[in-house]
């Protein structure tokens, strides 16, 4: 189920707490969350921030996705996305079986073009297209890589595995995302690409960020930076290094380690000054714009919502920026605006998140939590607010 007044994240925290025979005071102490914050979150008066969710998940020894209610099964079924997950799992399973005698792969250049097209589709927010195509392409590229044994073949396969990771992560299947990442690493090692190895550690760290396991995530960031230092000097190496620092900044922010978060942001800013905007280098969209966008994210994670809103002043998103990243940014801005009482502005940002990348926004936990928070505020919002809730699947909006 999704985060809604009848079954919002706070309700699920309370239910899990009672199942473990914990009082609110006991969970507050175990999670390190202020008692008043926990009680208001359970009541739905305050939206559940990623920091609170992760702290409660660790304290109760459950997955973050259990508290968040992901995946959104009924919505995935309605959008015909649920049937696309099993083929991806099956495609990931045949990685070590060698060439499939029933598959005749196309030329390497054609497969590479398809790999790039899928990366572009994910960044454009076309999740269903990527989910529909990636399983068959993984099987074809697996046969090609085993049959030819070339560096290019293994790296193309790694790219398809990365798309499988993106789809799984965005639709809320953490186990499938983890499996996809192990395949990325397996293919990258055969392709002997140190930069891709560093990016693998970055993506792996993000999975631990989502699960609230910041210490492990930081260790993976350190491992990724160490891996990159062994790669040949290149712009791609600098871009991935900078992106690792951005990921580490958000992780430190969510752990409420302000000093470390700002240090990582500062290093990323220094690197971005040298690389410039690098939208298509490994499809990471690294550059000065991404540093500014991550500053908003970090300030939000640190609960400095007013400063986060101020950080959006003068922040202009380039026209060629990935729609998926732009939509995520609007979701972060909406959360900060809601917490500062700018409810109308917050809803407008949610509308921008949907307009920019509707398939991604519909399954974005921050979008859903922010919508639930706005609904709980009992403030008169436009008629389109209820339409937005119906789009998300809110029964109170019908």
Secondary structure, DSSP 4 states (H G I P E B T S, - for coil): --S-TTS-HHHHHHHHHHHTT--HHHHHHHHT--HHHHHHHHHTSS---HHHHHHHHHHHT--HHHHHT-S-HHHHHHTT-THHHHHHHHHHHTTTS---TT-----HHHHHHHHHHHHHHHHTT-HHHHHHHHHHHHHHHHHHHHHH--HHHHHHHHHHHHHHHHHHHHHT-HHHHHHHHHHHHHHHHHHT-HHHHHHHHHHHHHHHHHTT-HHHHHHHHHHHHHHHHTSPP-HHHHHHHHHHHHHHHHHHHHTT-HHHHHHHHHHHHHHHHHH--BTTGGG--BSHHHHHHHHHHHHHHTT-HHHHHHTTTT----TTS-HHHHHHHHHHHHHHHHHTT-HHHHHHHHHHHHHH-HHHHHT-HHHHHHHHHHHHTT----HHHHHHHHHHT-GGG-
